[in-house]
Amino acid sequence: MQATSLVYFFLIVSLCIDFSQNETSALLRRQRRRMRGRGLRRSSSAGHRSPRQPEMKLPAPVAGVPSIPLINIDDGVMGVFDSLIGLGGHESSYNVLPGKKGHCTANGMIMYDKAVWSPKPCITCLCSKGEVICDTTMCHPLKCPKTIIPTGECCPVCSDTASSSDSSIISLDDISELSGDSPEPNGLDNVNILSAPTQTEKDELLRTEAVESIEKEGRKRDEKKRKRKGKKNRRKYKAYHREKKPITRKEAADEEIQHESDEDDGTFRTPPHFPIPVPPIEAPPLPSGCSTSDTTVSCINAKLTQIPPISDPDLTSLDLTGNSITTISDEAFNGIPNLEWIDLSKNNITSPGIGRKAFKILKNLKRLYLDGNMLVHVPSELPSTLEEIKINDNHLHAIDEDGLQDLKNLVTLELEGNKLSEANVSPLAFYPLKSLSYLRLGRNKFRIIPQGLPATLEELYLENNQIEEVSEICFNHTKNINVIVLKHNKLEEHRIAPLAWINQENLESIDLSYNKLYHVPSYLPKSLLHLILIGNQIERIPGYVFGHMKPGLEYLYLSFNKLTDDGIDPVSFFGAYHSLRELFLDHNELKSVPFGIDEMRKLRFLRLNNNKIRTVPPERICRAHINDDDVHENSEEEENEESHLEHVHLENNYINTRQLSPHAFSCIRSYCSVILKPQKSK
C-alpha cells in the first residue's frame, strides 16, 4: 500500500511540473512576441536613427531549456527574459554611460535603466544597471506543411492556422503584461500539486485559457480605441479653437500615433519619434593654400585661377588676395550669398570678365576690394548695401553718370592710381552717393578739383595729380568738408581763389606740401587748425596771415622751404600766439631764432634744426624771469602765462653751446628735451 501511494505521489508531482513548464513556455512565447512587436514598431526610429549606424556584434542566442521568468514585483517590470539568462558573460558593443549610474549609451543615445529598444529587426536589447544585454528572437519549431512570416513578425506561422484562435499570435497593442500595468506572475506557486489533471483536462484548460485571453485582448483593444478616439476628438476640438483651421488627415494620423505612445505607460518606453538627421550636403574641399576660421575663408597667394566653389550660407568674409583670378561669373557667389566682405586685390580681373550679375546676389555685401587688377570701369549692378569700395591701381579711364548708381549707402570710395581726369569723369558721377564722406582720387590725371562732389563729403584726397588751380566754386556745396589733401600737385598761391575756402566752417586741415608756393597762402579757412606746407619754395610768411582764424591755428609745418630772417615779420604769427602747439621751421635758411616764439604760451614742440642759427638770445625762446618784487597778485593769471614748451630741436646749426646763456631755456621743464648736438663747424 505504501509503495502504491508513493507511486501516485510521484506521478502527481511529475504531472504538475510538466503542466507548469508548458504554462511557462506559452507565457514566455507571448512575452517574446510582445517584446518583438514593440521593437519592430520602434525600430524605424530607434534602430535606424543614423543612416551610418555601424553593425552591432550581438552574442549568439544560447539554446537551452526555457527557464522560469523572474518578475520584479516592486518595480512591476520583468527583470530577465528566459533567453537572456545565458548572455551575461558576452561583451556588448554598447558602453555604460559614465557619471550616470545605471544609464547606458547606444550609438550616441542615452538609455535609462530597464529601457528596451530594437537596434535591428528581430533583435531586442535591454539596459540593466548600466549593462546592455541583447537577444535574438527564437522561433518555436512548427510541424505544418506550409508556413508564412506575417508582416512585421520575425517567426513563421502555419498558413492554414494563422487565425485569431491561435493563442500564440498576440496583438502588438497588448503590452500591458510586459510594461507592468497589470502584472500577473505565473509560476510554480500557482500549480495545485494535490490534484493530478488528466491530459484531456489539460487540453481543455489550455483552450479555455486561450479563448479567455483572446476575449480579454479584444475588450482591451476596443477600450483603447474608444479612449484614443475620445482623446483625438478632444485634441481636434482644442486645435480648432486654438488655430482656427481644420486638421489635415496627415496631422490627425500623427496625433493618433502620438496618442498611442501616450497611452503606453510601460516602463520600457522609448521616445515614439526620433529626429532623423538630414545628411549635410558636402561642399567641395577648399583648394590647397586656403584656410577657414569661424565665418572667414582666406586664400591669400593660393595660386587660384578662379573663385573656388564654396557652399556655406554662414560665410561672411572671403579673402582672395594675390591670386591669378581673371573672371567672376554670374554664379560665382551663389553658394555664399551672405558675404559682407570680399577682397579680390592683386589679381588679373578684367572688366569683360566680370558677369553683369556677379555681385547682384550678395544682398548683405558691405566692403568690396578690387585693388591691383585690370579694370577699365567700375563693375555694374553692385549691391546697394555697399559701404566701402576700393578700386585703386587699376586702369579706370572713365566714370559716367550711371557708373555709381544705386550706391546710396556708400561711405568710402577709393579710386587712386587710375587714369581719371575732369575730362572723363562726369560732373553727375558722384550725384547718387548720398552718404559718401571719404573720397580718394590720388595718383590720377586731374588738373582741377573734380566737379559735382557730394554735399556729405568730409575728406578729399587728391595728392599726386596735376592740379594747378583751386577755383571759387569747387567747394561751394561741400559745407561739411573737414580735410583736403592737395600735396604733390602744381599749385601756386595766386592760383588759389580768395573765396575758394575762406568761408568754410568745418575745414580744419589742408595739406599743400610739395607744390610751387613761394609764400604762405592768404585767405585760408577761418576754421583751419592744421596747415602743412612742407617741401615748397616758401620764402616769406606774410604778417597777420593767421589773424582771422578762430579758434586759431594749432599745427604749422614749414619744413624744407627757403625761409630767411627777412621773410618772418614780428607779426607773422599774429593770431596764433594763443593757439599754436607745434611749429616746424627746420631745414630752412634761418640765421636766428624768429621773433614771437616767446609769445606762444601753448607751444609744446619747436623744430629749428638744420638752419644757420648761430646763437640763442635769453629772451627769444623763454621770457626773462620776473623778480620777486614784481610778482603779480593774480596767481591764476601767472599759471596761464607759464610756458608749455617740452621739446626743442636746434641740432645741425652753428651754435657754440658753451656760450649759451643759462636762462636761454629756463622755461623748459627738462633740459634733456633740448637737442643741441651735433652742431656744424664754421
Solvent accessible surface area in square Angstrom, and as a share of the most:
residue,aa,sasa,rsa
1,M,190,0.85
2,Q,154,0.68
3,A,71,0.55
4,T,69,0.40
5,S,56,0.36
6,L,102,0.51
7,V,99,0.57
8,Y,132,0.50
9,F,120,0.50
10,F,133,0.55
11,L,91,0.45
12,I,41,0.21
13,V,47,0.27
14,S,59,0.38
15,L,49,0.24
16,C,6,0.04
17,I,83,0.42
18,D,62,0.32
19,F,32,0.13
20,S,3,0.02
21,Q,101,0.45
22,N,72,0.37
23,E,35,0.16
24,T,11,0.06
25,S,27,0.17
26,A,23,0.18
27,L,10,0.05
28,L,4,0.02
29,R,67,0.25
30,R,39,0.14
31,Q,10,0.04
32,R,45,0.17
33,R,34,0.12
34,R,6,0.02
35,M,8,0.04
36,R,8,0.03
37,G,2,0.02
38,R,7,0.03
39,G,4,0.04
40,L,35,0.17
41,R,100,0.37
42,R,22,0.08
43,S,10,0.06
44,S,74,0.48
45,S,13,0.08
46,A,8,0.06
47,G,1,0.01
48,H,94,0.42
49,R,73,0.27
50,S,46,0.30
51,P,98,0.61
52,R,198,0.72
53,Q,43,0.19
54,P,92,0.58
55,E,146,0.65
56,M,20,0.09
57,K,173,0.73
58,L,44,0.22
59,P,23,0.15
60,A,71,0.55
61,P,61,0.38
62,V,71,0.41
63,A,89,0.69
64,G,62,0.60
65,V,129,0.74
66,P,76,0.48
67,S,37,0.24
68,I,83,0.42
69,P,11,0.07
70,L,111,0.55
71,I,51,0.26
72,N,53,0.27
73,I,113,0.57
74,D,135,0.70
75,D,74,0.39
76,G,12,0.12
77,V,5,0.03
78,M,12,0.05
79,G,34,0.33
80,V,52,0.30
81,F,13,0.05
82,D,20,0.11
83,S,8,0.05
84,L,8,0.04
85,I,90,0.46
86,G,41,0.39
87,L,7,0.04
88,G,64,0.62
89,G,82,0.79
90,H,92,0.41
91,E,163,0.73
92,S,35,0.22
93,S,59,0.38
94,Y,19,0.07
95,N,105,0.54
96,V,79,0.45
97,L,30,0.15
98,P,114,0.71
99,G,87,0.84
100,K,101,0.43
101,K,203,0.86
102,G,13,0.12
103,H,37,0.17
104,C,0,0.00
105,T,29,0.17
106,A,3,0.03
107,N,71,0.36
108,G,75,0.73
109,M,18,0.08
110,I,88,0.44
111,M,8,0.03
112,Y,142,0.54
113,D,53,0.27
114,K,53,0.22
115,A,9,0.07
116,V,4,0.02
117,W,10,0.04
118,S,1,0.01
119,P,3,0.02
120,K,67,0.28
121,P,72,0.45
122,C,38,0.23
123,I,24,0.12
124,T,11,0.07
125,C,1,0.00
126,L,8,0.04
127,C,0,0.00
128,S,36,0.23
129,K,169,0.72
130,G,2,0.02
131,E,110,0.49
132,V,11,0.06
133,I,39,0.20
134,C,5,0.03
135,D,13,0.07
136,T,45,0.26
137,T,22,0.13
138,M,70,0.31
139,C,61,0.36
140,H,103,0.46
141,P,107,0.67
142,L,71,0.35
143,K,210,0.89
144,C,29,0.17
145,P,141,0.89
146,K,135,0.57
147,T,61,0.36
148,I,78,0.40
149,I,107,0.54
150,P,43,0.27
151,T,144,0.84
152,G,40,0.38
153,E,40,0.18
154,C,20,0.12
155,C,7,0.04
156,P,43,0.27
157,V,6,0.04
158,C,17,0.10
159,S,42,0.27
160,D,113,0.59
161,T,68,0.40
162,A,44,0.34
163,S,57,0.37
164,S,95,0.61
165,S,85,0.55
166,D,42,0.22
167,S,47,0.30
168,S,32,0.21
169,I,60,0.31
170,I,13,0.07
171,S,32,0.21
172,L,64,0.32
173,D,49,0.25
174,D,9,0.05
175,I,11,0.05
176,S,12,0.08
177,E,55,0.25
178,L,2,0.01
179,S,5,0.03
180,G,19,0.18
181,D,87,0.45
182,S,47,0.30
183,P,58,0.37
184,E,100,0.45
185,P,66,0.41
186,N,63,0.32
187,G,21,0.20
188,L,90,0.45
189,D,143,0.74
190,N,96,0.49
191,V,26,0.15
192,N,94,0.48
193,I,101,0.51
194,L,153,0.76
195,S,59,0.38
196,A,40,0.31
197,P,39,0.24
198,T,80,0.47
199,Q,114,0.51
200,T,103,0.60
201,E,95,0.43
202,K,12,0.05
203,D,50,0.26
204,E,91,0.41
205,L,89,0.44
206,L,70,0.35
207,R,138,0.50
208,T,59,0.34
209,E,71,0.32
210,A,19,0.15
211,V,81,0.47
212,E,101,0.45
213,S,34,0.22
214,I,49,0.25
215,E,92,0.41
216,K,78,0.33
217,E,11,0.05
218,G,18,0.18
219,R,150,0.55
220,K,53,0.22
221,R,79,0.29
222,D,72,0.37
223,E,71,0.32
224,K,55,0.23
225,K,112,0.48
226,R,145,0.53
227,K,106,0.45
228,R,29,0.11
229,K,132,0.56
230,G,23,0.22
231,K,67,0.28
232,K,44,0.19
233,N,73,0.38
234,R,135,0.49
235,R,106,0.39
236,K,69,0.29
237,Y,143,0.54
238,K,126,0.53
239,A,8,0.06
240,Y,116,0.44
241,H,89,0.40
242,R,164,0.60
243,E,87,0.39
244,K,138,0.58
245,K,103,0.44
246,P,114,0.72
247,I,40,0.21
248,T,75,0.44
249,R,218,0.79
250,K,149,0.63
251,E,77,0.34
252,A,17,0.13
253,A,47,0.37
254,D,68,0.35
255,E,40,0.18
256,E,63,0.28
257,I,81,0.41
258,Q,65,0.29
259,H,1,0.01
260,E,59,0.26
261,S,16,0.10
262,D,61,0.32
263,E,42,0.19
264,D,13,0.07
265,D,90,0.47
266,G,4,0.04
267,T,67,0.39
268,F,2,0.01
269,R,105,0.38
270,T,4,0.02
271,P,71,0.45
272,P,43,0.27
273,H,105,0.47
274,F,28,0.12
275,P,99,0.62
276,I,118,0.60
277,P,71,0.45
278,V,130,0.75
279,P,87,0.55
280,P,114,0.72
281,I,168,0.85
282,E,141,0.63
283,A,46,0.36
284,P,72,0.45
285,P,124,0.78
286,L,59,0.29
287,P,46,0.29
288,S,104,0.67
289,G,58,0.56
290,C,23,0.14
291,S,68,0.44
292,T,87,0.50
293,S,73,0.47
294,D,146,0.76
295,T,58,0.34
296,T,41,0.24
297,V,7,0.04
298,S,29,0.18
299,C,0,0.00
300,I,83,0.42
301,N,105,0.54
302,A,13,0.10
303,K,180,0.76
304,L,17,0.09
305,T,95,0.55
306,Q,115,0.51
307,I,17,0.09
308,P,4,0.03
309,P,88,0.55
310,I,21,0.10
311,S,65,0.42
312,D,53,0.27
313,P,81,0.51
314,D,103,0.54
315,L,1,0.01
316,T,34,0.20
317,S,19,0.12
318,L,0,0.00
319,D,17,0.09
320,L,0,0.00
321,T,26,0.15
322,G,21,0.21
323,N,11,0.06
324,S,49,0.32
325,I,0,0.00
326,T,60,0.35
327,T,71,0.41
328,I,1,0.00
329,S,60,0.38
330,D,60,0.31
331,E,113,0.51
332,A,22,0.17
333,F,0,0.00
334,N,72,0.37
335,G,24,0.23
336,I,1,0.01
337,P,40,0.25
338,N,55,0.28
339,L,0,0.00
340,E,69,0.31
341,W,42,0.15
342,I,0,0.00
343,D,18,0.09
344,L,0,0.00
345,S,12,0.08
346,K,138,0.59
347,N,6,0.03
348,N,63,0.32
349,I,0,0.00
350,T,44,0.26
351,S,9,0.06
352,P,125,0.78
353,G,14,0.13
354,I,23,0.11
355,G,20,0.19
356,R,158,0.58
357,K,111,0.47
358,A,0,0.00
359,F,2,0.01
360,K,96,0.41
361,I,61,0.31
362,L,0,0.00
363,K,133,0.56
364,N,64,0.33
365,L,0,0.00
366,K,90,0.38
367,R,101,0.37
368,L,0,0.00
369,Y,27,0.10
370,L,0,0.00
371,D,32,0.17
372,G,27,0.26
373,N,7,0.03
374,M,88,0.39
375,L,0,0.00
376,V,51,0.29
377,H,90,0.40
378,V,12,0.07
379,P,6,0.04
380,S,46,0.30
381,E,57,0.25
382,L,16,0.08
383,P,13,0.08
384,S,46,0.30
385,T,46,0.27
386,L,0,0.00
387,E,74,0.33
388,E,33,0.15
389,I,0,0.00
390,K,45,0.19
391,I,0,0.00
392,N,14,0.07
393,D,67,0.35
394,N,7,0.04
395,H,79,0.35
396,L,0,0.00
397,H,95,0.42
398,A,39,0.30
399,I,4,0.02
400,D,89,0.46
401,E,90,0.41
402,D,83,0.43
403,G,23,0.22
404,L,1,0.00
405,Q,91,0.41
406,D,96,0.50
407,L,1,0.01
408,K,119,0.51
409,N,62,0.32
410,L,0,0.00
411,V,62,0.35
412,T,23,0.13
413,L,0,0.00
414,E,21,0.09
415,L,0,0.00
416,E,17,0.08
417,G,16,0.15
418,N,8,0.04
419,K,108,0.46
420,L,0,0.00
421,S,16,0.10
422,E,63,0.28
423,A,98,0.76
424,N,45,0.23
425,V,12,0.07
426,S,28,0.18
427,P,78,0.49
428,L,100,0.50
429,A,0,0.00
430,F,1,0.00
431,Y,148,0.56
432,P,28,0.17
433,L,1,0.01
434,K,113,0.48
435,S,45,0.29
436,L,0,0.00
437,S,23,0.15
438,Y,54,0.21
439,L,0,0.00
440,R,51,0.19
441,L,1,0.00
442,G,0,0.00
443,R,104,0.38
444,N,7,0.03
445,K,103,0.44
446,F,0,0.00
447,R,116,0.42
448,I,58,0.29
449,I,5,0.03
450,P,4,0.03
451,Q,106,0.47
452,G,42,0.40
453,L,12,0.06
454,P,12,0.08
455,A,61,0.48
456,T,50,0.29
457,L,0,0.00
458,E,81,0.37
459,E,53,0.24
460,L,0,0.00
461,Y,34,0.13
462,L,0,0.00
463,E,17,0.07
464,N,68,0.35
465,N,11,0.05
466,Q,58,0.26
467,I,0,0.00
468,E,48,0.21
469,E,62,0.28
470,V,0,0.00
471,S,40,0.26
472,E,81,0.36
473,I,124,0.63
474,C,22,0.13
475,F,1,0.00
476,N,68,0.35
477,H,139,0.62
478,T,1,0.01
479,K,127,0.54
480,N,76,0.39
481,I,0,0.00
482,N,46,0.24
483,V,26,0.15
484,I,0,0.00
485,V,15,0.09
486,L,0,0.00
487,K,68,0.29
488,H,78,0.35
489,N,11,0.05
490,K,86,0.37
491,L,0,0.00
492,E,51,0.23
493,E,30,0.14
494,H,132,0.59
495,R,95,0.35
496,I,15,0.08
497,A,18,0.14
498,P,63,0.39
499,L,105,0.52
500,A,4,0.03
501,W,2,0.01
502,I,29,0.15
503,N,100,0.51
504,Q,10,0.04
505,E,147,0.66
506,N,66,0.34
507,L,0,0.00
508,E,64,0.29
509,S,21,0.13
510,I,0,0.00
511,D,16,0.08
512,L,0,0.00
513,S,4,0.03
514,Y,97,0.37
515,N,11,0.06
516,K,89,0.38
517,L,0,0.00
518,Y,105,0.40
519,H,56,0.25
520,V,0,0.00
521,P,2,0.01
522,S,48,0.31
523,Y,115,0.44
524,L,0,0.00
525,P,0,0.00
526,K,99,0.42
527,S,16,0.10
528,L,0,0.00
529,L,29,0.14
530,H,60,0.27
531,L,0,0.00
532,I,39,0.20
533,L,0,0.00
534,I,41,0.21
535,G,19,0.19
536,N,9,0.05
537,Q,66,0.29
538,I,0,0.00
539,E,92,0.41
540,R,114,0.41
541,I,0,0.00
542,P,18,0.11
543,G,24,0.23
544,Y,128,0.49
545,V,11,0.06
546,F,1,0.00
547,G,32,0.31
548,H,65,0.29
549,M,7,0.03
550,K,164,0.69
551,P,97,0.61
552,G,1,0.01
553,L,0,0.00
554,E,38,0.17
555,Y,49,0.19
556,L,0,0.00
557,Y,37,0.14
558,L,0,0.00
559,S,5,0.03
560,F,105,0.44
561,N,11,0.05
562,K,94,0.40
563,L,0,0.00
564,T,51,0.30
565,D,57,0.30
566,D,132,0.68
567,G,5,0.05
568,I,15,0.07
569,D,41,0.21
570,P,92,0.58
571,V,52,0.30
572,S,0,0.00
573,F,0,0.00
574,F,97,0.40
575,G,14,0.13
576,A,1,0.01
577,Y,49,0.18
578,H,107,0.48
579,S,11,0.07
580,L,0,0.00
581,R,81,0.30
582,E,42,0.19
583,L,0,0.00
584,F,41,0.17
585,L,0,0.00
586,D,7,0.04
587,H,63,0.28
588,N,10,0.05
589,E,72,0.32
590,L,1,0.00
591,K,125,0.53
592,S,37,0.24
593,V,0,0.00
594,P,9,0.06
595,F,115,0.48
596,G,9,0.09
597,I,4,0.02
598,D,28,0.14
599,E,69,0.31
600,M,5,0.02
601,R,40,0.15
602,K,93,0.39
603,L,3,0.02
604,R,90,0.33
605,F,50,0.21
606,L,0,0.00
607,R,57,0.21
608,L,0,0.00
609,N,4,0.02
610,N,39,0.20
611,N,2,0.01
612,K,88,0.37
613,I,0,0.00
614,R,131,0.48
615,T,76,0.44
616,V,3,0.02
617,P,38,0.24
618,P,61,0.39
619,E,103,0.46
620,R,45,0.16
621,I,6,0.03
622,C,1,0.00
623,R,98,0.36
624,A,54,0.42
625,H,126,0.56
626,I,109,0.55
627,N,104,0.54
628,D,127,0.66
629,D,141,0.73
630,D,85,0.44
631,V,86,0.49
632,H,109,0.49
633,E,178,0.80
634,N,82,0.42
635,S,83,0.53
636,E,121,0.54
637,E,89,0.40
638,E,57,0.26
639,E,116,0.52
640,N,100,0.51
641,E,73,0.33
642,E,105,0.47
643,S,19,0.12
644,H,52,0.23
645,L,5,0.02
646,E,57,0.26
647,H,76,0.34
648,V,0,0.00
649,H,34,0.15
650,L,0,0.00
651,E,21,0.10
652,N,43,0.22
653,N,0,0.00
654,Y,58,0.22
655,I,8,0.04
656,N,72,0.37
657,T,48,0.28
658,R,228,0.83
659,Q,145,0.64
660,L,35,0.17
661,S,31,0.20
662,P,107,0.68
663,H,101,0.45
664,A,0,0.00
665,F,11,0.05
666,S,32,0.21
667,C,32,0.19
668,I,8,0.04
669,R,175,0.64
670,S,45,0.29
671,Y,138,0.53
672,C,111,0.66
673,S,18,0.12
674,V,17,0.10
675,I,64,0.33
676,L,36,0.18
677,K,155,0.66
678,P,87,0.55
679,Q,45,0.20
680,K,87,0.37
681,S,97,0.62
682,K,213,0.90
